[in-house]
Amino acid sequence: MNTDAPAYGLWPLVIINSAVFIIFAFSFTKPKSPRDWRSFSAFSAFIVALFAEMYGFPLTIYLLSGWLQSRYAGVDVFSHDAGHLWHTLFGWKSDPHVDPLHLLSFVFIGGGFILLSSAWKVLYQAQRRHGLATTGPYAKVRHPQYDAFVLIMFGFLLQWPTILTLLMFPVLVWMYVRLACAEERDSEAEFGERWREYAARIPRFIP
């Protein structure tokens, strides 16, 4: 593997990549309420933790370096390519940027942002008229915005898994479930029978 260029310690890249994805997500969600900000802040923390290890300090690689070096002799575990842990663990020899999991990650990440964008348009229009969001993605699931965040995070886990993000992922999923339940209680209190009819027809997260 090519180790001429530094693989880590690239903190400007951490800042730039984190900012790009966080601003991109912010442009779709435009959080207003404390609940919105909690959701967005949790996603942002995941993104920062991810890129901090991808380009800053490889904590996961450092902690696993002894085991990786003993199991995968000849692999420079501190090279950037080895940071694609699934690629290393499966023993693939090709460019990790074109392996099956990396390509699949783009499907989840891109699909997540497309879903987030389409859901936000419907939700924004519903909020302006003080009504329920029931069209577009909301005609399939009650919380497409949280589905979108989960898809994006899962895509990144396929691309660059770390100990911290693997631990954060189930916690964030649990947090989104709690936020969804809280939103549903508020919607039922505001819209009453109309909300109950909608909730009876449309599943919460899985179409």
N, C-alpha and C positions, 0 to 999 in steps of 0.2 A: 504494500500500500504506500502511496505517496505521503511522506511526512515532512516535505520541505516547508510547507506553509503551516503556521501555527493552527492547531485544531481548536484550541480553547483560549480563554482570556480575551475574547473578542467582545468586550462589553458594549461598544457602540452598536454592534449587531443585535445584542440582546435588547437594547433600548429601542432600536429602529423596528425590529420585527414585532416586539411586544406592542409598541405604539400603533403599528399598522393594523394588527388584528383587533386590538381593543377599540381603536377609533372606528374601524369598519363595523364592528358589532354595535358600537354606540350609535352609529348613524342609522342603524335599523331599529334599535330598541328605544332610544331616547328616554331613558329612565326618568321618572318624575316622583313617584311615591317612594317612601322608605323601603317598601317591599321590592319595588323595581330596582332600587339601588343595591339591595342585598343580593339579588339575583345577578346583576351585572358585575358587582364587586367580586363575587365568588368565581365567576367565569374569568374575570381579569386576573385574579390570583393564580388560577390554573395556568393561564397563558404565560404569565411572568415566570412561574416556577419551571415551566417547560423550556422556555428559551434561555433561562439562566443556566440550565444544564446543557442545552444544545450548543451554546456558544460561549458561555462564561466559565463556570467551574463544573466538571463532570462528576458530581458527587456520587451518583449511582455507579459509574465506571470505577471510581476510586474505591468504593466500598467492596465492589465485586472483583477488583483487579486480580487478587491472588487466585481466586477460583477460575477466572477467565483465562489467565496465563497458564495455569496448570492443565486446563481442559482443552484450550485452543492454542497449542504451541505454534509459534511462528506468526501469530496475529498480533499486531501492534494495538493493544487494547485502548491506548490513549489517542489513536488516530480518530479523525472525525467519522470515517466510514464504520469503524467498530462501534461507534455510539448508536448506530442503528441496531439495537440489541437483538431484535427478532432475526435480522439478517445474519448476525453472528451466531446466535444460538441454533439456527437451522443449518448452519454450515454452508450457506449459499456463497458462491464465488464471484457472482456477477456484480455489477455496479449496484449498490444498495438503493440508489435512487430510482431504479427501474425494476426492482423485485416485485413479486405479486402483492405483497402486503403494502408496500409503499404506494403502488398504483391504486390499490383499493382504498388507501387512506384518503386520496384525493376525491374519491367518490363520496365518502362520508363527509369530509370537510366542505367540499363544494356543495353537496346536497343540503348540508346543514345551513349554510349561508343563504342558499336559494330559498329554503323553507322559512328561515328567519325573516328574510326580506318580504316574502309574500304574506306571511302571517302578520307582520307589522302593518302593512298597508291596510289590511282588513280591520285590525284592531284599532288603528288610528281613526279610521272612518267611523267605526262604531262608537268610539269614545266621544267624537265630535258631536254625534247626534244623541248621545246618552242612551245608546241601545246595546243589545247583545251582539257580539261578533259570532256569526253563525254561517258565514259563507267562506269560500276559498278553502284554505287548510282547516278552518274551524268547522267545516262541514264533514270532516273526517275524524278529527280528534279535538278534544276540548282545550288542549294546551300545546299547540304546535310550536310555540316559542321555546318551551322547555325541551321538547323533543329535539329542536334544532341545536340547542346548546349541548345536549348529550351527544348528538351525532358528531358535532365538531370535535368535542373532547375525545370521543372514542376514535375518531379518525387520527388525531394526533398521537394517541396511545399506540395505534398500529404503526405509526411512522417513527416515533421516538419515545419508547416507554422509559420512565424513570421510577425509582422507588417512591418519590414524593407524589408524582402525579397519579401513580397507580393507587396510592393510599387516598389521595384527594378525590378520585373519581367516584367511588361509591358514596362518600360523604356528601359530595355535591349532588349526586342523583337523589339521595335521601332528602337533602335540603329542598330541591326542586319539587319533590313530591309534597313536602310539607307546605311550601309556598302555594302550590296548585290547590291543595285542600283549603288553605286559608282564603284564596281568591274565590273558590266555589262557595264558601260560606257567605262571603260578601255579596256575590252575585245573586245567591238565593234570597238574601235579605233585601236586595234592591229590586229584583225582577220577579220574585215569587214563583207563581205557577209557570210562567213562561220559561224561566230557567229550569225548573224541574222537568218540564216536557223536553227541553233541549238535552239535558243531562241524561234522561232516560233513553234517548235515541243515539247519542254520540258517545263513544268510549273516551276515557280520560286521556290515555297516551298512545295506545296501539290501535290502528285502524281495524 
